[in-house]
């Protein structure tokens, strides 16, 4: 019998109205499945190794093999050490209980034990257990070094598990395992007058791990310690006393020599069990099933709140399009295109220029035609400020611009005075006490608040829902990337989006309510709620200019970083087709190649640490912690759409395995916020690209085109090569042959006809020509990304330039709107 035939019984759940009306999108992308799936017993016998490489100069290797299967247990198992031997033979057997619906990749690490220094890690074999067939022994000789005939011999056996089937929840990429809650209380038989010392109770595999439990005189205490753990892992409870020998004789458990251990694997649900600690103390435990309801939304559809917003916003957009395009008839709901404004980053330059762009779009009434505004870095400063007013887009932006001008031109030095720094310190200490991991980015957020405002503001991202409740403004989406602290952006990054409704990653189809971002989760369940961050901390995160490492900086300034990668990457090679690996019957087509990872040298590791360390990266509790990858996650169309890094094929290293998210300004990868708009669930028909980056104005567009081409995401082909040295104010870009690609109106931030015209069709007088000279990118420009302060004249010039470039290209914008409406009409079914 083959493993893949042990299929679970699934029940599909479709949230009401979870998919848009478009009929060409497969409904499976919106399904959440829940059901029972059998577990299996895996036996691994580490037999022997031949021709072990020599780790030390003076002696042969003292070899042992470490086994790690994180989908079954976080505990690393190991063989005994065989000293000074080139061909060690162990014949040791290890057992794991595995879930067949998750991606189980066993890591077999060959190590050299050292007495004084840390053990040497020689290599690791990554073996996808999907290869194994049911009830059939699989004998494998892994060729580790063909030149030296080095090989590791292992035997696998997969059998039925006596445990009942496990209740799983999955969206086809992530899997939430069944959880249990262990309630623990300690009973002491010592008299009340005797001082009783707390017990240290550890439940391996649990979220809480270790807690202090105070002994009481009754077997049933009112406030037991609770441990949540995956039921089908192999947890154990360990009980010991904190070491304090001078009061040990007073303790209720005096005389205890070591920790008491008990496996929880066979603990029945709902039944109280007593664990004797010693003659004077015992532990009472009861395991109960945790609720199956998840606090993390697993699904690729838009959340219900966003769908309801779009329905309300569609009415506003339809009316605005009718007025702007002077249509004789009302647009039907399925004829209304989804229009978005996409802003890039660029510090104060992007914040200032965006005000001018939005003012012009408001004057043309095109702002009311947009359903989304996306931004990153400095553009988020404008967005966050505007959305404090629930009706900002229906009011003239002139007043908001004057307020922004006041803050941009003011002196920023008072924000660094000692009294202000002391307030920052107190604020950060409070944030730390709330449960956040405080970094320099949090200080940067407080500095932004002081520089762009007058006082401490309690406003939060979730408060922006008030600006969306009637569909009165476009929905704002703020974009960052999730990275790894010790890896280059080229090797690993994941899109991470924020909206007033939800925060999450489209790659995994995992989202949480915005007010829960920063709280602690495990296996999709909320474990500790932490107060929502104030907006200033989010602004610091979205524009975290201090978070790049040296390798990222090199990549930003050069076309290639491959030279450094050969020094900073471990050596990885597949051995699937090596002649020494015997033919193994593959019981599933969706398997990963068997891979050998050889760690880099000490020198290379030191070099890598220097190049990839991020001293100031933003770290937040990972709401994906504990969730595991589905066995077919690589074949999932949604995951494949965003699968773009080296680590995507290494499931043990992906985001669900780490405690903290490391979030970084998106501009360090691609300085654009297109990603949320390219999700199939949103399907933007027209994107107004507002560009604010320094240097090449076409680079964000070019990078986005190239990225989408590689990922097979419907988007434009880059065709501005000949225009790069002589850019126009606006480009209307479309691909008529590919109707699924969005139309884009691209506005580079340049000063062209503005030099001679103060308004469309209104020439400047000789006295006004100086007002048209805007040095945006010169060596002495006042608009450098590092500048937080502008003069009044510099601020006014940039706002007027941005406003002019939009107004002067009104015809192209109207043409784009007509194209979008026409395309939408062609796609919509004919009315009955």
C-alpha positions in Angstrom: 0.0 0.0 0.0 1.4 3.4 -0.9 1.5 6.3 1.4 -0.4 8.7 -0.7 -3.4 6.4 -0.7 -3.9 7.0 3.0 -6.1 9.9 2.2 -7.9 12.0 4.8 -11.6 12.7 4.8 -12.0 16.4 4.1 -14.8 18.8 4.6 -14.5 22.0 2.5 -15.5 25.3 4.1 -16.3 28.3 1.9 -16.7 31.6 3.7 -19.8 33.4 2.6 -19.1 35.6 -0.4 -15.4 34.8 -0.1 -14.8 35.0 -3.8 -15.5 37.9 -6.2 -18.0 37.6 -9.0 -15.4 36.8 -11.6 -16.2 33.4 -12.9 -12.8 32.7 -14.3 -11.1 32.2 -11.0 -11.1 28.6 -9.6 -13.2 28.3 -6.5 -10.6 26.0 -4.9 -8.5 29.0 -4.1 -11.1 30.1 -1.6 -11.6 26.8 0.1 -10.6 25.9 3.7 -10.5 22.2 4.4 -11.0 20.5 7.7 -10.9 16.8 8.3 -9.4 13.7 9.8 -6.1 12.4 8.5 -4.2 9.3 9.8 -0.8 9.6 11.4 2.0 7.1 10.7 4.8 5.6 12.7 8.2 6.2 11.1 11.2 4.1 12.1 14.6 5.3 11.1 17.6 3.0 11.5 21.0 4.7 11.2 23.2 1.9 10.1 26.7 3.0 9.2 28.9 5.5 7.4 31.8 4.9 5.2 34.9 7.0 4.5 34.0 9.8 6.9 35.8 13.0 6.0 38.5 14.1 8.5 37.4 17.1 10.5 40.5 17.5 12.6 44.1 17.6 11.5 45.5 15.4 14.2 42.9 12.7 14.5 40.1 10.8 12.7 36.5 12.0 13.2 34.6 11.3 16.4 31.4 10.8 14.5 27.7 10.9 15.4 24.5 11.5 13.4 21.9 14.0 14.5 18.2 13.5 13.4 15.8 16.4 13.2 12.2 16.2 11.9 10.5 19.4 13.0 7.1 18.4 11.8 7.1 15.6 14.4 9.2 17.1 17.2 11.4 20.0 17.9 13.8 17.7 19.8 16.9 16.7 18.0 17.8 13.0 18.4 21.3 11.6 18.0 23.3 8.4 17.8 26.1 7.6 20.2 29.6 8.9 19.3 32.1 6.5 17.7 35.5 7.9 18.3 38.5 8.0 16.0 36.8 5.9 13.3 36.7 6.3 9.5 33.8 3.8 9.1 31.6 4.1 12.1 28.7 1.6 12.5 25.8 2.5 14.8 22.7 0.3 14.0 20.6 2.6 16.2 16.8 3.0 15.7 14.7 6.1 16.2 10.9 6.5 16.0 8.7 9.4 14.9 5.0 9.9 14.6 4.4 11.8 11.4 1.4 13.3 9.7 1.2 12.4 6.0 -0.6 15.6 5.0 2.4 17.8 6.0 5.7 18.1 4.2 8.1 15.9 6.3 11.7 16.5 5.5 14.2 14.6 7.7 17.5 16.3 8.4 20.4 13.8 9.0 23.4 15.8 10.2 26.8 14.2 10.4 28.9 15.8 13.1 32.3 15.5 14.7 32.2 15.6 18.5 34.7 17.9 20.2 35.4 18.0 23.9 36.5 21.6 24.4 35.2 23.5 21.3 31.7 23.2 19.8 31.0 20.1 17.7 31.9 20.4 14.0 29.0 20.2 11.6 30.3 18.3 8.6 27.2 18.0 6.4 23.4 17.6 6.4 21.3 15.3 4.2 17.7 16.6 3.6 15.4 13.6 2.8 11.8 14.1 1.7 9.8 11.3 3.5 7.1 11.5 0.8 9.3 9.1 -1.1 8.6 6.3 1.3 6.1 3.6 0.6 3.7 2.3 3.2 4.6 -0.9 5.1 7.8 -1.4 3.0 11.4 -1.0 4.2 13.4 1.5 2.2 17.2 1.0 2.4 19.1 4.1 1.2 22.9 4.7 0.8 23.3 8.5 0.5 26.4 9.4 -1.6 27.8 12.3 0.2 31.1 12.7 -1.6 31.5 10.7 -4.8 35.2 11.5 -5.0 36.0 10.1 -1.6 33.3 7.4 -1.7 31.7 8.9 1.4 28.2 7.5 2.1 25.6 7.3 4.8 23.5 4.2 5.1 20.0 4.5 6.5 16.9 2.3 6.6 13.3 3.6 6.8 10.0 1.9 7.6 6.6 3.5 7.6 3.7 1.7 9.4 0.3 2.4 10.9 0.2 4.4 14.1 -2.0 3.2 16.9 -3.2 6.8 17.5 -6.6 7.8 16.1 -6.8 10.1 13.0 -5.8 13.7 13.6 -8.1 16.7 13.0 -6.4 19.1 10.5 -7.3 22.4 9.0 -5.5 23.5 5.8 -5.7 25.9 2.9 -3.5 23.7 0.7 -0.3 25.5 1.7 -0.4 25.7 5.5 -1.7 23.0 7.9 -2.9 23.6 11.4 -2.4 20.5 13.6 -4.7 19.3 16.4 -3.9 20.9 19.7 -4.3 19.8 23.3 -4.2 21.8 26.6 -2.6 20.3 29.6 -3.8 21.7 32.9 -1.2 21.2 35.7 -1.4 21.9 39.5 0.9 20.7 42.3 -0.3 19.3 45.6 1.9 19.5 48.7 1.5 17.4 51.9 3.7 19.6 53.9 2.2 21.7 56.8 1.1 25.2 55.9 3.9 26.7 58.1 6.6 25.1 56.0 7.8 27.2 53.1 6.9 25.5 49.8 9.0 26.2 46.8 7.6 26.5 43.3 8.1 23.7 40.9 9.6 24.2 37.4 7.3 22.3 35.1 8.3 21.9 31.5 6.2 20.4 28.7 8.3 19.8 25.7 6.8 20.8 22.3 4.4 23.2 24.1 4.0 26.9 23.4 4.7 27.9 27.0 7.5 25.4 27.4 8.3 26.1 31.1 6.2 27.6 33.9 6.5 27.9 37.7 3.8 26.0 39.5 3.1 26.8 43.2 2.2 23.8 45.4 -1.1 24.0 47.2 -2.7 21.8 49.9 -5.6 20.7 47.6 -5.5 18.5 44.6 -7.8 20.9 42.6 -6.4 24.4 42.4 -8.5 27.3 41.0 -5.8 28.5 38.7 -3.9 25.7 37.1 -0.9 26.2 34.8 -1.9 25.6 31.2 0.3 24.2 28.4 -0.8 24.1 24.8 0.9 21.5 22.6 0.4 19.6 19.3 -1.4 16.5 20.4 0.3 14.2 17.9 3.9 15.3 18.6 5.8 13.4 21.3 5.6 15.7 24.3 7.0 15.0 27.7 6.5 16.7 31.1 9.6 17.4 33.2 9.3 18.5 36.9 12.1 19.9 38.9 12.9 22.5 41.5 14.9 25.7 40.9 18.3 25.2 42.3 18.6 27.0 45.7 20.5 24.6 48.1 20.3 26.8 51.2 16.5 26.5 51.5 16.2 23.1 49.9 15.5 21.4 53.2 12.4 23.5 53.7 11.0 22.5 50.4 8.0 20.3 50.0 10.0 18.2 47.6 13.2 18.0 49.6 15.4 15.1 48.6 14.5 15.1 44.9 17.7 14.3 43.0 16.6 15.1 39.5 13.7 16.0 37.3 10.7 13.7 37.1 9.8 12.9 33.5 6.6 11.5 32.0 5.5 11.0 28.4 2.2 12.6 27.4 1.8 10.6 24.3 -0.8 8.3 25.7 -2.5 10.7 28.1 -6.3 10.3 27.6 -8.4 13.4 27.1 -10.4 14.6 30.0 -9.0 12.1 32.5 -7.1 13.4 35.5 -3.7 11.8 36.0 -1.4 12.0 39.0 2.4 12.1 38.7 4.3 11.6 42.0 7.2 14.0 42.3 8.3 12.6 45.7 6.8 11.5 49.0 5.7 15.0 49.8 4.5 16.4 46.5 2.6 15.2 43.5 1.5 16.7 40.2 -2.1 16.6 38.9 -2.6 16.8 35.2 -5.5 16.8 32.8 -5.4 17.1 29.0 -8.3 18.5 27.1 -8.7 19.2 23.4 -8.2 22.8 22.3 -10.8 24.5 20.2 -10.5 23.9 16.4 -11.4 27.5 15.7 -8.4 29.4 14.4 -7.5 33.0 15.0 -5.4 33.1 11.9 -7.5 33.2 8.7 -6.2 30.5 6.3 -7.4 31.3 2.8 -6.5 33.2 -0.3 -9.7 35.1 -0.8 -10.2 38.7 0.4 -11.6 39.0 3.9 -15.3 39.7 4.3 -14.7 43.3 5.5 -12.8 44.1 2.3 -15.4 42.6 0.1 -18.1 44.6 1.8 -15.9 47.8 1.4 -15.5 47.1 -2.3 -19.2 46.7 -2.8 -19.8 50.2 -1.2 -16.8 51.7 -3.0 -18.1 50.5 -6.3 -21.1 52.8 -6.0 -18.8 55.8 -5.5 -16.5 54.8 -8.3 -19.3 54.3 -10.7 -20.7 57.7 -10.1 -17.3 59.3 -10.4 -16.6 57.6 -13.7 -19.9 58.7 -15.1 -19.0 62.3 -14.3 -15.4 62.2 -15.4 -16.0 60.3 -18.6 -19.4 62.1 -19.2 -21.2 58.8 -19.7 -24.8 58.9 -20.6 -25.8 55.8 -18.7 -24.9 54.4 -15.3 -22.3 51.7 -15.2 -23.5 48.3 -14.0 -21.7 46.8 -11.1 -19.8 44.3 -13.3 -18.7 47.2 -15.6 -17.0 49.2 -12.9 -13.2 48.7 -13.3 -11.0 48.3 -10.2 -8.6 51.3 -10.2 -5.7 51.7 -7.9 -3.1 54.3 -7.1 0.4 52.8 -6.6 3.1 54.9 -4.9 6.8 54.1 -4.5 9.1 55.1 -1.7 11.6 57.9 -1.3 11.5 59.4 2.2 10.3 63.0 2.5 10.5 63.4 -1.2 7.8 60.8 -1.8 5.7 62.1 1.1 5.8 65.7 -0.4 5.3 64.8 -4.0 2.4 62.4 -3.2 0.5 65.3 -1.7 0.8 67.1 -5.0 -0.2 64.1 -7.0 -3.3 63.4 -4.9 -4.3 67.0 -5.0 -4.3 67.0 -8.8 -6.2 63.6 -8.9 -8.8 65.1 -6.5 -9.2 68.2 -8.8 -9.8 65.9 -11.7 -12.3 63.8 -9.6 -10.1 60.7 -10.5 -9.3 60.2 -6.8 -13.0 59.1 -6.4 -12.4 56.6 -9.2 -9.8 54.7 -7.2 -10.6 51.7 -4.9 -7.1 51.2 -3.5 -4.0 53.2 -2.6 -0.8 51.2 -2.0 2.5 52.6 -0.7 5.7 51.9 1.0 8.5 53.8 2.8 7.9 57.6 2.8 4.7 57.3 0.8 3.1 55.7 3.9 3.7 58.9 5.9 1.3 60.7 3.6 -1.2 57.9 3.6 -1.2 57.5 7.4 -1.6 61.2 8.0 -4.5 61.6 5.5 -6.5 58.6 6.9 -6.7 60.2 10.3 -9.6 62.1 8.8 -12.4 59.7 7.9 -13.6 62.0 5.1 -10.2 63.3 3.8 -10.7 62.6 0.1 -14.0 64.6 0.0 -12.3 67.6 1.5 -9.8 69.9 -0.3 -6.3 68.7 0.3 -4.9 72.2 0.4 -5.3 72.4 4.2 -3.6 69.0 4.7 -0.7 70.1 2.4 -0.2 73.3 4.4 -0.1 71.2 7.6 2.5 68.9 6.1 4.5 71.8 4.9 4.6 73.2 8.4 6.2 70.0 9.7 8.6 69.5 6.8 10.1 72.9 7.1 10.4 73.1 10.9 13.6 72.4 12.8 14.0 68.7 13.7 16.7 69.1 16.3 14.3 69.5 19.3 13.3 65.9 18.7 16.9 64.9 19.8 17.1 67.1 22.8 17.8 65.2 26.1 14.3 65.7 27.5 12.7 64.3 24.4 15.1 61.4 24.3 14.2 60.6 27.9 10.5 60.5 26.8 11.4 58.2 24.0 13.2 55.9 26.4 10.2 55.7 28.7 7.9 55.0 25.8 10.2 52.2 24.5 10.4 50.7 28.0 6.6 50.6 28.2 6.5 49.0 24.8 9.0 46.3 25.9 6.8 45.6 29.0 3.8 45.1 26.8 5.6 42.2 25.1 7.2 43.8 22.0 10.7 43.1 20.9 12.0 46.7 20.9 14.6 47.6 18.1 16.1 50.8 16.8 13.3 50.9 14.2 10.9 51.7 17.1 13.0 54.7 18.0 12.9 55.7 14.3 9.1 55.6 14.5 9.0 57.8 17.5 11.4 60.2 15.7 9.1 60.3 12.7 6.2 61.1 14.9 8.1 64.0 16.5 9.3 65.3 13.2 6.0 65.1 11.3 3.6 65.9 14.2 3.2 68.1 17.2 2.4 65.6 20.0 2.0 62.0 20.9 -0.8 60.4 18.9 -2.7 57.3 20.0 -4.0 56.7 16.4 -3.6 53.0 15.2 -3.9 51.3 11.9 -7.2 49.6 12.7 -8.7 53.0 13.4 -8.5 53.7 9.7 -11.6 51.5 9.3 -13.6 54.6 10.1 -12.4 56.1 6.8 -13.7 53.1 4.9 -17.0 52.2 6.6 -19.1 53.9 3.9 -16.7 53.3 1.0 -15.9 57.0 1.1 -12.1 56.7 0.5 -9.8 54.2 -1.3 -8.6 51.3 0.8 -5.0 51.9 1.9 -2.5 49.0 1.7 1.0 49.3 3.2 3.7 47.0 2.0 6.9 45.5 3.5 8.9 42.4 3.0 9.6 39.6 5.5 13.3 38.6 5.5 15.7 36.5 7.5 18.2 38.1 9.8 21.2 36.3 8.4 20.2 35.9 4.7 20.4 38.3 1.8 17.2 39.6 0.2 18.2 37.8 -3.0 18.0 34.4 -1.2 14.8 35.1 0.9 12.0 37.7 1.1 8.3 37.5 1.2 5.6 40.1 0.5 3.9 41.3 3.7 0.8 43.6 3.4 -1.0 45.7 6.0 -4.5 47.1 5.6 -6.9 48.5 8.3 -8.7 45.2 8.1 -6.0 42.5 8.0 -2.3 41.9 8.1 -0.7 38.9 6.3 1.2 37.2 3.6 -0.5 36.2 0.3 2.1 33.6 -0.4 0.8 31.4 2.5 -2.8 32.6 2.4 -2.5 33.6 6.1 -3.9 36.7 7.6 -4.8 38.1 11.1 -7.0 41.1 12.1 -4.9 44.2 12.1 -5.4 44.8 15.9 -3.7 41.5 16.6 -0.5 42.2 14.8 2.3 41.8 17.3 0.4 39.4 19.5 1.6 35.9 20.1 0.2 33.0 18.2 0.8 29.2 18.0 -0.5 26.8 15.5 -3.0 29.4 14.3 -4.4 30.2 17.7 -4.0 33.4 19.7 -2.0 32.7 22.8 -1.2 36.2 24.2 -2.8 39.4 23.1 -0.6 42.4 23.1 -1.9 46.0 22.7 -1.9 47.2 19.1 1.0 49.4 18.1 0.5 53.1 17.7 0.8 54.3 14.2 4.2 55.8 14.7 5.7 52.4 15.2 4.1 51.2 12.0 5.6 54.2 10.1 9.0 53.3 11.5 8.6 49.7 10.3 7.3 50.6 6.8 10.2 53.0 6.3 12.9 51.1 8.2 15.9 52.5 6.3 18.3 51.1 8.9 17.4 47.5 8.4 19.5 46.5 5.4 22.7 44.5 5.7 25.9 45.0 3.9 25.0 42.4 1.2 21.7 44.2 0.5 23.6 47.5 0.2 26.0 46.0 -2.3 23.1 44.6 -4.3 21.4 48.0 -4.4 24.5 49.7 -5.8 25.7 46.9 -8.2 24.1 44.7 -10.8 25.3 41.4 -9.3 26.2 40.0 -5.9 27.2 36.5 -7.0 30.8 37.1 -6.0 29.8 37.5 -2.4 27.3 34.7 -2.6 30.0 32.2 -3.3 31.5 33.2 0.1 28.3 33.5 2.1 26.1 30.5 1.0 26.4 27.0 2.1 27.3 24.5 -0.6 24.1 22.7 -1.7 23.9 19.9 -4.2 21.2 17.4 -5.1 22.1 13.7 -5.1 18.9 12.4 -6.6 20.5 11.2 -9.8 23.9 10.2 -8.4 24.7 6.6 -9.5 25.3 5.4 -5.9 21.8 6.2 -4.8 19.7 3.1 -5.5 16.4 3.3 -7.4 13.7 4.1 -4.9 10.0 3.7 -5.8 8.5 7.2 -5.4 5.1 6.9 -3.9 4.2 10.5 -4.6 5.0 12.7 -7.6 5.4 15.8 -5.4 8.7 15.1 -3.8 11.8 17.2 -3.2 15.2 16.2 -4.4 17.4 14.6 -1.8 20.0 17.3 -1.0 23.3 17.5 0.8 24.2 20.7 2.5 27.8 21.3 3.3 28.4 24.2 5.7 30.7 26.9 4.7 34.1 27.2 6.3 34.8 29.2 9.5 36.2 32.0 7.4 33.1 32.1 5.1 30.7 31.9 8.1 32.5 34.9 9.7 32.3 36.7 6.4 28.6 35.9 6.0 27.8 37.1 9.5 29.4 40.4 8.7 27.7 40.8 5.4 24.2 39.5 6.3 23.7 40.7 9.9 20.9 43.2 10.3 21.5 45.2 13.4 18.3 47.2 13.4 15.7 44.9 11.6 12.1 45.2 12.9 11.1 42.0 14.8 7.5 41.0 15.6 6.0 37.9 17.0 5.3 35.4 14.2 1.6 34.6 13.8 2.5 31.7 11.6 4.5 30.0 14.4 3.9 26.3 14.5 1.9 26.1 11.3 3.3 23.5 9.0 3.5 23.2 5.2 1.1 21.0 3.3 2.7 18.0 1.5 1.7 19.5 -1.8 2.5 23.2 -1.0 4.9 23.6 -3.9 2.2 22.5 -6.3 -0.4 25.0 -4.9 -1.0 27.6 -7.6 -1.2 30.4 -5.1 2.1 29.6 -3.4 3.7 29.0 -6.8 2.7 32.5 -7.9 4.9 34.1 -5.1 7.5 31.3 -4.8 10.6 33.3 -5.8 13.5 32.5 -3.4 16.1 29.8 -2.8 14.5 28.8 0.5 11.0 28.1 -0.8 12.1 24.4 -1.5 13.4 24.0 2.0 10.2 23.8 4.1 12.1 23.4 7.5 13.5 26.9 7.0 10.4 28.8 6.0 8.5 31.3 8.1 6.4 28.9 10.2 9.5 27.7 12.0 10.8 31.0 13.4 9.6 32.9 16.4 9.8 36.4 15.0 9.1 38.0 11.7 11.9 40.2 10.4 10.3 43.0 8.4 12.1 45.4 6.1 11.4 48.4 3.9 10.2 47.0 0.5 12.4 49.5 -1.3 15.5 47.4 -0.5 14.1 44.7 -2.9 11.8 46.5 -5.4 10.8 50.1 -4.8 7.2 49.6 -5.7 4.0 48.5 -4.0 2.4 46.6 -6.9 2.3 43.2 -5.2 -1.0 43.5 -3.3 -2.7 44.8 -6.5 -1.5 41.8 -8.6 -3.2 39.2 -6.4 -5.8 37.3 -8.5 -8.4 38.1 -5.9 -8.0 41.9 -6.5 -7.3 42.0 -10.2 -6.6 45.7 -10.7 -7.8 46.9 -14.1 -5.9 50.2 -14.0 -3.0 51.2 -11.9 -1.8 54.8 -11.6 1.9 54.5 -10.9 3.3 57.5 -8.9 7.1 57.2 -8.9 9.3 58.9 -6.3 12.5 56.9 -6.2 16.0 58.4 -6.6 18.2 57.5 -9.5 16.6 55.7 -12.4 12.9 56.6 -12.7 12.2 53.5 -14.7 13.9 51.0 -12.4 10.9 50.1 -10.3 8.8 49.5 -13.4 11.5 47.5 -15.0 12.0 45.4 -11.9 8.3 44.8 -11.6 8.0 43.7 -15.2 10.9 41.3 -14.9 9.6 39.9 -11.6 6.2 39.3 -13.0 7.6 37.6 -16.1 9.6 35.2 -14.0 6.6 34.5 -11.7 4.1 34.2 -14.6 2.0 37.0 -13.1 0.0 38.8 -15.7 1.7 42.2 -16.2 3.2 44.4 -18.8 6.4 43.9 -20.8 9.0 46.5 -20.2 9.2 48.7 -23.2 10.8 52.0 -22.0 14.4 51.1 -22.8 14.6 53.8 -25.5 12.9 56.4 -23.3 15.2 56.1 -20.2 17.4 59.1 -21.1 14.6 61.4 -22.2 11.5 60.6 -20.1 8.1 62.1 -20.6 5.8 63.2 -17.9 3.4 60.3 -18.4 3.1 57.0 -20.2 0.0 55.0 -20.9 1.1 51.4 -20.9 -1.1 48.4 -21.9 -0.9 45.0 -23.5 -3.9 44.8 -25.8 -3.1 41.1 -26.6 -3.3 40.1 -22.9 -6.6 41.5 -21.5 -5.7 40.1 -18.0 -2.8 42.5 -17.6 -3.6 45.8 -15.9 -3.4 49.1 -17.7 -0.7 51.3 -16.2 -0.3 55.1 -16.3 3.3 55.7 -15.3 4.2 59.1 -13.8 8.0 59.5 -13.4 9.0 62.3 -11.1 10.6 64.6 -13.6 10.6 68.3 -14.4 9.9 68.7 -18.1 7.3 71.2 -19.4 6.8 72.5 -15.9 10.0 74.6 -16.5 8.1 76.8 -19.0 4.5 76.3 -17.8 3.1 77.1 -14.4 -0.2 75.4 -15.3 -1.4 73.4 -18.3 -1.4 75.8 -21.2 -0.3 78.8 -19.1 3.3 79.9 -19.9 5.6 81.3 -17.3 6.6 84.9 -17.5 10.4 85.6 -17.5 10.1 86.5 -13.8 8.5 83.1 -13.1 11.0 80.9 -14.9 13.0 80.4 -11.7 9.9 78.8 -10.1 10.0 76.1 -12.8 13.6 75.0 -12.0 13.3 72.0 -9.8 16.5 70.1 -9.1 15.3 66.7 -8.1 18.3 64.4 -8.6 21.3 66.7 -8.9 24.3 66.5 -6.6 23.1 69.5 -4.7 19.4 68.6 -4.7 17.4 69.6 -1.6 15.3 66.4 -2.1 17.9 63.7 -1.3 16.3 60.7 0.4 18.3 61.3 3.6 16.8 64.8 4.0 13.9 65.2 6.5 13.8 69.0 6.3 13.0 71.2 3.3 12.8 75.0 2.8 9.4 76.4 2.2 10.3 77.1 -1.4 11.6 73.6 -2.0 8.5 72.1 -0.5 6.2 74.3 -2.6 8.1 73.6 -5.8 7.9 69.8 -5.4 4.2 69.9 -4.6 3.4 72.2 -7.6 5.5 70.1 -9.9 3.7 66.9 -9.0 0.3 68.5 -9.2 1.2 70.0 -12.7 2.4 66.6 -14.1 -0.9 65.0 -13.3 -3.1 68.0 -14.6 -1.0 68.3 -17.7 -1.7 64.7 -18.6 -5.4 64.7 -18.0 -6.1 63.4 -21.5 -3.9 60.3 -21.0 -5.6 59.6 -17.7 -9.1 59.9 -19.3 -7.9 57.7 -22.1 -6.8 55.1 -19.6 -10.1 55.3 -17.7 -12.0 54.7 -20.9 -9.8 51.7 -21.8 -10.4 50.2 -18.4 -14.2 50.7 -18.6 -14.2 49.3 -22.2 -12.2 46.2 -21.1 -14.5 45.6 -18.2 -17.5 45.8 -20.4 -16.1 43.3 -22.8 -15.5 40.9 -19.9 -18.9 41.4 -18.3 -21.8 39.1 -19.4 -24.4 40.8 -21.6 -27.5 41.9 -19.5 -30.6 39.8 -20.0 
